[in-house]
Amino acid sequence: MHEIDPAFAALPLRTLADAALSRARELGAEHADFRLERIRSQTLRLQDASLETALDADDLGMSVRVVKDGTWGFAAGIDLTPAGAARLAEQAVEVAAVAKPVNREPIELAPEPVHGERTWISAYEIDPFSVPTADKVALLTDWSNRLLADDRVDHVDATLLQVKENKFFADLAGTVTTQQRVRLHPVVNAVGITEGLFDTMRTLAPPAGYGWEWLTGSHWDWDGELARIPELLAEKLAAPSVEAGTYDVVVDPSNLWLTIHESIGHATELDRALGYEAAYAGTSFATPDKLGKLQYGSPVMNIVGDRTADHGLSTIGYDDEGVEGQSFDIVKDGLFVGYQLDRRIARLTGAERSNGCAFADASSSMPLQRMANVSLQAAPDGPSTDELISRVERGIYIVGDKSWSIDMQRYNFQFTGQRFYKIENGRLAGQLRDVAYQATTTDFWNSMEAVGGPQTYVLGGAFNCGKGQPGQVAPVSHGCPSALFRGVNILNALKEAGS
């Protein structure tokens, strides 16, 4: 078991919170919460085994959020003194006073049990910030050199993103939480060039809420994956371009997680469905009148929002409103049954409680309703990926994510991938190029005939889910098994591009 970072724990957390919350209470705030955060990050980038970027950042600050006369107020700063904390409370109340004349909806928050004092630390073995940077660069250099030694690889990019996040939260009700989590995102990308054609092949290892052991332990077969990349890249460069048409497709978790993110994760954020989030990336077709009525997908579709998943990027003990992490249904047997909520949206719609989906990406940011780990559940006794492929006479197996596009209602979309295999008579028959699959959200998920078993399940995800104005980024994971879809429209991306 780890302990809260001593440098963070040594800060006068309770003293600052008491100063801010006491002043907010004196000024008549109906609600007030205090956050103090330290976010350490490191980015390493190598090009052709040479270090190109080594960037360390350390963001430390605090904020106060209030509801005063039914109106939000927020202020943030870096003066970590009791006087500075009290001033932030005063400024937050002043912001609420200025905003009140234009506020058309009184702010009320759904109730949440008082949790007292709680400490939560994510599950990891080795703090990545305890590992010397030289050791990290040496590992990325070794991986790059392995690929560059193969004549079929012309260039290699290697990137490692690392974050250690500490948060202290306290509110007027009496919840006080101190939390710590780490996450890593390693990527190795090989480039091949032949006869004027170039393409890429990268590792499929997802970002994850692990420590340094994600790169050096047994959680992922790095040696095996790196050894296969040159052959996969050469085969991709020599592959024929796909013939557009209707195909059955088997989608690997390394690709399907992104489709879940865009067509389910964002679509079932209730603030987006109600129109409170619109400017950044649109609203949602999954409006409240469809809740409990819309057949989002086929009966084998079960989608769960989960803030408790092991090693999930959105996993947390308590969210940024002091709500305990939970797991909840979004789609059950294909039926749309639930949204992701924060406390304000939950109260606005009559829900009994938030399901813990508030997050701010820094102390200077106000919490927004953000995505839980939204995942497609495996079938308990479901088939392997090979068994799913064996059910297809004419189709395509899709592996790895790449580009994507979706409309402002989260309804019409198209996705590409890292690599594609033709399926003939239940067997893989070589790679294809230039594949994109296109559908509407409900058509696609209703065409899902089968999901794989737990042995096919992988937790994918991203560090940089964007939302809000000013924009914020949030880490989020999406687990899923392999899945079989019937009658999917396949485009030739090269021809669609007009070249």
C-alpha positions as CSV (number, residue, x, y, z in Angstrom):
1,M,0.0,0.0,0.0
2,H,1.2,3.5,-0.9
3,E,0.8,6.6,1.2
4,I,-0.3,10.1,0.1
5,D,2.7,11.9,-1.3
6,P,4.5,13.4,1.7
7,A,5.1,16.7,-0.1
8,F,1.3,17.0,-0.7
9,A,0.3,15.8,2.7
10,A,2.6,18.3,4.3
11,L,0.6,21.2,2.9
12,P,-1.8,23.0,5.3
13,L,-4.8,21.3,3.7
14,R,-7.2,21.5,6.6
15,T,-6.2,24.9,7.7
16,L,-6.7,26.3,4.2
17,A,-10.1,24.5,3.8
18,D,-11.3,25.8,7.2
19,A,-10.4,29.4,6.3
20,A,-12.2,29.2,3.0
21,L,-15.3,27.4,4.2
22,S,-15.7,29.5,7.3
23,R,-15.6,32.7,5.2
24,A,-18.1,31.3,2.7
25,R,-20.4,30.4,5.6
26,E,-20.1,33.9,7.1
27,L,-21.0,35.4,3.7
28,G,-24.2,33.3,3.5
29,A,-23.3,30.7,1.0
30,E,-25.8,27.9,0.8
31,H,-23.1,25.5,-0.4
32,A,-19.3,25.8,-0.5
33,D,-16.6,23.3,-1.4
34,F,-12.8,23.7,-1.4
35,R,-10.3,21.9,-3.5
36,L,-6.5,21.9,-3.4
37,E,-4.7,20.0,-6.1
38,R,-1.2,19.1,-7.2
39,I,-0.9,17.5,-10.7
40,R,2.6,16.4,-11.7
41,S,3.1,15.3,-15.3
42,Q,6.0,14.2,-17.5
43,T,6.1,13.8,-21.2
44,L,8.9,12.0,-23.0
45,R,9.1,11.8,-26.8
46,L,11.8,10.1,-28.9
47,Q,12.2,10.2,-32.6
48,D,14.3,7.4,-34.2
49,A,15.7,6.5,-30.8
50,S,16.8,10.1,-30.0
51,L,15.3,12.1,-27.2
52,E,13.3,14.9,-28.7
53,T,11.1,16.2,-25.8
54,A,11.4,15.9,-22.0
55,L,8.8,18.0,-20.3
56,D,8.0,18.1,-16.6
57,A,5.1,20.1,-15.2
58,D,3.9,20.7,-11.7
59,D,0.5,22.4,-11.2
60,L,-0.4,23.4,-7.6
61,G,-3.3,25.5,-6.6
62,M,-6.6,25.8,-4.8
63,S,-10.2,26.8,-5.5
64,V,-13.5,27.6,-3.9
65,R,-16.9,27.0,-5.4
66,V,-20.1,28.3,-3.8
67,V,-23.8,28.5,-4.4
68,K,-25.0,31.9,-3.1
69,D,-28.6,33.0,-3.6
70,G,-29.1,30.0,-6.0
71,T,-26.2,31.0,-8.2
72,W,-22.7,29.5,-8.9
73,G,-19.6,31.4,-7.8
74,F,-16.1,30.2,-8.4
75,A,-12.5,31.5,-7.8
76,A,-9.1,29.9,-7.9
77,G,-5.6,31.0,-6.9
78,I,-2.1,30.0,-5.8
79,D,-1.7,31.9,-2.5
80,L,-1.6,28.9,-0.2
81,T,-2.2,30.9,3.0
82,P,-5.4,31.1,5.2
83,A,-5.8,34.7,4.1
84,G,-5.5,33.7,0.4
85,A,-8.1,30.9,0.9
86,A,-10.5,33.3,2.6
87,R,-10.1,35.8,-0.2
88,L,-11.0,33.1,-2.7
89,A,-14.2,32.5,-0.8
90,E,-15.0,36.2,-0.9
91,Q,-14.2,36.3,-4.7
92,A,-16.5,33.3,-5.3
93,V,-19.3,34.9,-3.5
94,E,-18.7,38.1,-5.5
95,V,-18.9,36.2,-8.8
96,A,-22.2,34.7,-7.7
97,A,-23.5,38.2,-6.9
98,V,-22.5,39.5,-10.3
99,A,-24.0,36.4,-12.1
100,K,-27.3,36.3,-10.2
101,P,-29.2,38.9,-12.4
102,V,-28.7,36.7,-15.4
103,N,-29.2,33.3,-13.7
104,R,-32.6,31.9,-14.8
105,E,-32.4,28.6,-12.9
106,P,-31.6,28.5,-9.2
107,I,-28.8,26.0,-8.5
108,E,-29.7,23.2,-6.2
109,L,-27.6,20.1,-5.6
110,A,-28.8,16.5,-5.2
111,P,-28.1,15.2,-1.6
112,E,-25.1,13.1,-0.9
113,P,-24.3,11.3,2.4
114,V,-21.6,13.0,4.5
115,H,-18.6,10.7,4.2
116,G,-16.4,12.3,7.0
117,E,-12.7,12.1,6.5
118,R,-11.6,9.6,3.8
119,T,-8.3,8.8,2.0
120,W,-8.2,6.9,-1.3
121,I,-5.2,5.9,-3.4
122,S,-5.4,4.2,-6.8
123,A,-4.1,0.6,-7.3
124,Y,-0.5,0.7,-8.6
125,E,2.8,-0.8,-7.6
126,I,5.6,1.6,-8.7
127,D,5.2,5.4,-8.7
128,P,6.4,6.4,-12.1
129,F,7.9,9.6,-10.6
130,S,10.2,7.5,-8.5
131,V,11.8,6.1,-11.6
132,P,14.8,8.1,-12.9
133,T,14.1,9.8,-16.2
134,A,17.2,8.3,-17.7
135,D,15.8,4.8,-17.1
136,K,12.6,5.7,-18.8
137,V,14.5,7.1,-21.8
138,A,16.7,4.0,-21.9
139,L,13.6,1.8,-22.1
140,L,12.0,3.8,-24.9
141,T,15.4,3.9,-26.8
142,D,15.7,0.2,-26.6
143,W,12.2,-0.4,-27.9
144,S,12.9,2.1,-30.7
145,N,16.2,0.5,-31.7
146,R,14.5,-3.0,-31.8
147,L,12.2,-1.7,-34.5
148,L,14.8,0.4,-36.4
149,A,17.0,-2.7,-36.7
150,D,14.4,-4.2,-39.1
151,D,14.7,-3.0,-42.7
152,R,10.9,-2.9,-43.0
153,V,10.8,0.0,-40.5
154,D,12.0,3.5,-41.7
155,H,11.1,5.6,-38.7
156,V,10.0,5.1,-35.1
157,D,8.3,7.6,-32.7
158,A,8.0,6.6,-29.0
159,T,6.0,8.6,-26.4
160,L,5.4,8.2,-22.7
161,L,2.8,10.4,-20.9
162,Q,2.7,10.1,-17.0
163,V,0.5,11.8,-14.5
164,K,0.4,11.8,-10.7
165,E,-2.7,13.6,-9.3
166,N,-3.3,14.6,-5.7
167,K,-6.6,16.1,-4.7
168,F,-7.9,17.4,-1.3
169,F,-11.6,18.2,-1.1
170,A,-13.7,19.6,1.8
171,D,-17.3,21.0,1.9
172,L,-19.6,22.7,4.4
173,A,-21.5,19.4,4.9
174,G,-18.4,17.7,6.4
175,T,-17.0,15.5,3.7
176,V,-13.2,15.7,3.6
177,T,-11.3,13.5,1.1
178,T,-7.6,13.2,0.2
179,Q,-6.8,11.2,-2.9
180,Q,-4.0,10.1,-5.1
181,R,-3.9,8.4,-8.5
182,V,-1.3,7.7,-11.2
183,R,-1.7,6.9,-14.9
184,L,0.6,6.1,-17.9
185,H,0.2,6.2,-21.6
186,P,3.1,4.6,-23.6
187,V,2.9,4.6,-27.4
188,V,5.5,3.2,-30.0
189,N,4.7,4.0,-33.6
190,A,6.6,2.6,-36.6
191,V,6.6,4.1,-40.0
192,G,7.2,2.2,-43.2
193,I,7.8,3.7,-46.7
194,T,7.8,1.8,-50.0
195,E,7.4,2.9,-53.6
196,G,6.0,6.3,-52.6
197,L,3.5,4.8,-50.1
198,F,3.8,5.2,-46.4
199,D,1.9,3.9,-43.4
200,T,2.1,3.4,-39.7
201,M,1.7,0.6,-37.2
202,R,1.7,1.3,-33.5
203,T,1.4,-0.6,-30.2
204,L,-2.1,-1.4,-29.0
205,A,-1.3,-1.1,-25.3
206,P,-3.9,1.3,-23.8
207,P,-3.3,4.1,-21.3
208,A,-4.0,2.7,-17.9
209,G,-4.2,3.5,-14.2
210,Y,-1.1,1.6,-13.4
211,G,2.4,2.6,-12.3
212,W,5.7,2.0,-13.9
213,E,4.9,-1.8,-13.8
214,W,2.7,-1.2,-16.9
215,L,5.8,-1.0,-19.0
216,T,8.1,-3.5,-17.2
217,G,5.8,-6.1,-15.6
218,S,3.6,-8.9,-17.0
219,H,0.5,-6.9,-17.5
220,W,1.2,-6.4,-21.2
221,D,3.4,-8.4,-23.6
222,W,5.6,-5.5,-24.9
223,D,8.3,-7.8,-26.2
224,G,5.8,-9.8,-28.3
225,E,4.0,-6.8,-29.6
226,L,7.1,-5.0,-30.6
227,A,8.5,-8.1,-32.4
228,R,5.3,-8.4,-34.5
229,I,5.1,-4.8,-35.7
230,P,7.6,-4.9,-38.6
231,E,5.8,-7.9,-40.2
232,L,2.4,-6.3,-39.6
233,L,3.6,-3.0,-41.1
234,A,5.0,-4.7,-44.2
235,E,1.8,-6.6,-44.7
236,K,-0.3,-3.5,-44.4
237,L,1.8,-1.6,-47.0
238,A,1.4,-4.5,-49.4
239,A,-2.3,-5.0,-48.7
240,P,-5.0,-4.4,-51.3
241,S,-7.4,-1.5,-50.9
242,V,-10.9,-2.5,-49.6
243,E,-13.8,-2.8,-51.9
244,A,-16.6,-0.6,-50.5
245,G,-19.9,-2.4,-49.6
246,T,-21.8,-4.1,-46.8
247,Y,-19.8,-6.5,-44.6
248,D,-20.1,-8.4,-41.4
249,V,-17.4,-7.1,-39.0
250,V,-15.7,-8.4,-35.9
251,V,-14.4,-5.4,-33.9
252,D,-11.5,-5.9,-31.6
253,P,-11.5,-4.1,-28.2
254,S,-8.5,-2.0,-29.3
255,N,-10.9,-0.3,-31.8
256,L,-14.3,-0.7,-30.2
257,W,-13.5,1.4,-27.1
258,L,-13.4,4.6,-29.2
259,T,-16.7,3.9,-30.8
260,I,-18.2,3.4,-27.3
261,H,-16.6,6.7,-26.2
262,E,-18.0,8.7,-29.0
263,S,-21.4,7.1,-29.6
264,I,-22.3,6.1,-26.0
265,G,-20.1,7.8,-23.5
266,H,-20.7,11.4,-24.7
267,A,-24.2,10.7,-25.9
268,T,-25.3,9.7,-22.4
269,E,-23.9,12.7,-20.5
270,L,-27.1,14.2,-19.3
271,D,-25.9,17.8,-19.4
272,R,-25.2,17.3,-23.1
273,A,-28.6,15.6,-23.7
274,L,-30.3,18.6,-22.0
275,G,-28.4,21.1,-24.0
276,Y,-26.2,22.6,-21.2
277,E,-23.2,21.3,-23.1
278,A,-23.4,22.2,-26.8
279,A,-20.7,24.5,-28.0
280,Y,-17.6,22.3,-27.7
281,A,-18.9,19.1,-29.4
282,G,-22.7,19.3,-29.7
283,T,-25.6,17.9,-27.8
284,S,-27.1,14.4,-28.0
285,F,-29.8,12.4,-29.8
286,A,-30.3,10.4,-26.6
287,T,-32.8,12.9,-25.1
288,P,-34.7,12.3,-21.8
289,D,-37.9,11.4,-23.6
290,K,-36.1,8.3,-24.9
291,L,-35.0,7.1,-21.4
292,G,-36.5,3.7,-20.8
293,K,-37.9,3.5,-24.3
294,L,-35.0,3.7,-26.8
295,Q,-33.7,0.3,-28.1
296,Y,-30.1,1.7,-28.1
297,G,-28.7,-1.7,-29.3
298,S,-29.4,-5.4,-29.5
299,P,-30.3,-7.5,-26.5
300,V,-26.6,-8.5,-26.0
301,M,-25.7,-4.9,-25.3
302,N,-25.1,-4.0,-21.7
303,I,-23.3,-0.8,-20.9
304,V,-22.2,0.2,-17.4
305,G,-20.8,3.5,-16.2
306,D,-18.2,2.7,-13.5
307,R,-16.0,5.0,-11.3
308,T,-14.7,1.9,-9.4
309,A,-13.1,-0.2,-12.2
310,D,-9.7,-1.6,-11.4
311,H,-7.0,0.6,-13.1
312,G,-9.6,2.7,-14.9
313,L,-8.5,6.2,-15.9
314,S,-11.8,7.6,-14.6
315,T,-11.7,5.5,-11.4
316,I,-11.7,7.5,-8.2
317,G,-12.8,7.1,-4.6
318,Y,-14.8,10.4,-4.5
319,D,-15.6,12.8,-7.3
320,D,-15.0,16.6,-7.3
321,E,-18.3,17.2,-5.5
322,G,-17.6,14.7,-2.7
323,V,-19.8,11.9,-4.3
324,E,-18.6,8.4,-3.7
325,G,-17.6,6.4,-6.8
326,Q,-20.3,4.1,-8.1
327,S,-21.2,1.6,-10.8
328,F,-24.5,2.1,-12.7
329,D,-26.4,0.9,-15.8
330,I,-26.6,3.0,-18.9
331,V,-27.9,0.4,-21.4
332,K,-29.5,-2.9,-20.1
333,D,-30.3,-5.7,-22.6
334,G,-30.1,-3.1,-25.3
335,L,-32.6,-0.7,-23.7
336,F,-31.4,2.9,-22.8
337,V,-31.9,3.1,-19.0
338,G,-29.5,5.6,-17.4
339,Y,-27.4,8.8,-17.7
340,Q,-24.2,10.0,-16.2
341,L,-24.9,12.7,-13.6
342,D,-23.3,15.3,-11.4
343,R,-25.1,16.8,-8.3
344,R,-26.6,19.8,-10.1
345,I,-28.0,17.8,-13.1
346,A,-29.2,15.0,-10.8
347,R,-31.3,17.5,-8.8
348,L,-32.5,19.3,-11.9
349,T,-34.0,16.1,-13.2
350,G,-35.3,14.7,-10.0
351,A,-32.8,11.9,-9.6
352,E,-32.3,10.9,-6.0
353,R,-28.5,11.1,-6.1
354,S,-25.6,11.9,-8.4
355,N,-23.7,8.9,-9.7
356,G,-20.4,10.6,-9.2
357,C,-19.5,12.1,-12.5
358,A,-18.0,15.5,-11.6
359,F,-14.4,16.3,-12.5
360,A,-12.1,19.3,-12.9
361,D,-8.8,18.9,-14.7
362,A,-7.0,21.4,-12.4
363,S,-7.5,23.5,-9.4
364,S,-8.1,26.4,-11.7
365,S,-11.1,24.6,-13.4
366,M,-14.6,24.4,-12.2
367,P,-15.9,20.8,-12.0
368,L,-18.0,19.7,-15.0
369,Q,-20.1,16.6,-15.5
370,R,-17.5,14.2,-17.0
371,M,-17.5,10.7,-18.2
372,A,-17.2,7.6,-16.0
373,N,-15.5,4.5,-17.3
374,V,-18.2,3.6,-19.8
375,S,-17.9,-0.1,-20.7
376,L,-19.6,-2.8,-22.8
377,Q,-19.9,-5.9,-20.7
378,A,-18.6,-9.3,-21.9
379,A,-20.9,-12.4,-22.1
380,P,-20.1,-14.5,-19.0
381,D,-19.7,-17.7,-21.2
382,G,-19.1,-15.8,-24.4
383,P,-17.0,-16.9,-27.4
384,S,-13.3,-16.1,-28.1
385,T,-12.4,-13.7,-30.9
386,D,-11.5,-16.6,-33.1
387,E,-14.9,-18.1,-32.5
388,L,-16.6,-14.8,-33.5
389,I,-14.5,-14.7,-36.7
390,S,-15.5,-18.3,-37.5
391,R,-19.2,-17.2,-37.7
392,V,-18.4,-14.8,-40.6
393,E,-18.5,-15.9,-44.3
394,R,-17.5,-12.5,-45.8
395,G,-16.3,-9.8,-43.5
396,I,-13.6,-7.7,-41.9
397,Y,-11.8,-7.9,-38.6
398,I,-10.9,-4.5,-37.3
399,V,-8.0,-3.9,-34.9
400,G,-6.7,-0.7,-33.3
401,D,-8.1,2.8,-33.4
402,K,-7.1,5.7,-35.7
403,S,-9.2,8.5,-37.1
404,W,-12.9,9.1,-36.4
405,S,-15.8,11.5,-37.1
406,I,-19.2,11.9,-35.5
407,D,-21.9,14.6,-35.9
408,M,-23.0,17.1,-33.3
409,Q,-25.8,14.8,-32.1
410,R,-23.6,11.8,-31.5
411,Y,-25.6,9.9,-34.1
412,N,-23.9,9.7,-37.6
413,F,-20.3,8.4,-37.5
414,Q,-17.4,6.8,-39.2
415,F,-14.3,5.2,-37.8
416,T,-11.1,3.8,-39.2
417,G,-8.5,1.6,-37.5
418,Q,-4.8,0.5,-37.3
419,R,-5.3,-2.7,-39.3
420,F,-8.0,-4.7,-41.1
421,Y,-8.2,-8.3,-42.1
422,K,-10.4,-9.8,-44.7
423,I,-12.5,-12.7,-43.4
424,E,-13.4,-15.5,-45.8
425,N,-15.3,-18.5,-44.8
426,G,-14.6,-18.0,-41.1
427,R,-10.9,-17.4,-41.4
428,L,-8.6,-14.4,-41.7
429,A,-7.3,-14.0,-45.3
430,G,-4.7,-11.2,-45.1
431,Q,-4.8,-7.5,-44.4
432,L,-6.8,-4.8,-46.2
433,R,-6.1,-1.0,-46.5
434,D,-8.3,2.1,-46.5
435,V,-11.2,0.7,-44.4
436,A,-13.7,2.9,-42.7
437,Y,-17.0,1.8,-41.1
438,Q,-20.0,4.1,-41.2
439,A,-23.4,3.9,-39.5
440,T,-25.8,5.7,-37.2
441,T,-25.4,5.0,-33.5
442,T,-28.6,3.0,-33.1
443,D,-28.2,1.1,-36.4
444,F,-24.7,0.0,-35.4
445,W,-25.4,-1.2,-31.9
446,N,-28.6,-2.9,-33.0
447,S,-26.6,-4.8,-35.6
448,M,-24.4,-6.4,-32.8
449,E,-25.2,-10.1,-32.8
450,A,-22.7,-11.4,-30.3
451,V,-20.1,-10.2,-27.7
452,G,-17.1,-12.1,-26.7
453,G,-16.4,-13.6,-23.3
454,P,-14.2,-12.2,-20.5
455,Q,-11.1,-13.6,-22.1
456,T,-11.5,-11.0,-24.9
457,Y,-12.2,-8.1,-22.6
458,V,-9.7,-5.2,-22.6
459,L,-9.9,-1.8,-20.8
460,G,-9.0,0.9,-23.4
461,G,-9.2,4.6,-23.1
462,A,-7.7,8.1,-23.5
463,F,-6.0,10.8,-21.5
464,N,-7.5,13.7,-23.3
465,C,-11.3,13.6,-23.5
466,G,-12.3,17.2,-24.2
467,K,-15.3,19.1,-23.0
468,G,-16.5,22.5,-21.8
469,Q,-15.6,26.2,-22.4
470,P,-12.9,27.0,-21.4
471,G,-11.9,23.5,-22.5
472,Q,-11.0,20.8,-20.1
473,V,-9.5,17.4,-20.6
474,A,-10.3,14.3,-18.6
475,P,-8.8,10.7,-18.6
476,V,-11.4,8.0,-19.2
477,S,-11.3,4.2,-19.8
478,H,-13.7,2.1,-21.8
479,G,-13.7,-1.7,-21.4
480,C,-15.2,-4.1,-24.0
481,P,-14.9,-7.5,-25.4
482,S,-14.6,-8.4,-29.1
483,A,-18.0,-8.1,-30.8
484,L,-19.7,-9.3,-34.0
485,F,-21.8,-6.9,-36.1
486,R,-23.9,-7.8,-39.1
487,G,-24.3,-5.8,-42.3
488,V,-22.1,-2.8,-41.6
489,N,-21.4,-0.2,-44.3
490,I,-17.7,-0.2,-45.2
491,L,-16.2,2.8,-47.1
492,N,-13.0,3.0,-49.0
493,A,-11.4,5.9,-47.2
494,L,-8.9,6.6,-50.0
495,K,-11.6,7.0,-52.6
496,E,-13.8,8.9,-50.2
497,A,-10.9,11.4,-49.8
498,G,-10.8,11.8,-53.6
499,S,-7.3,10.7,-54.1
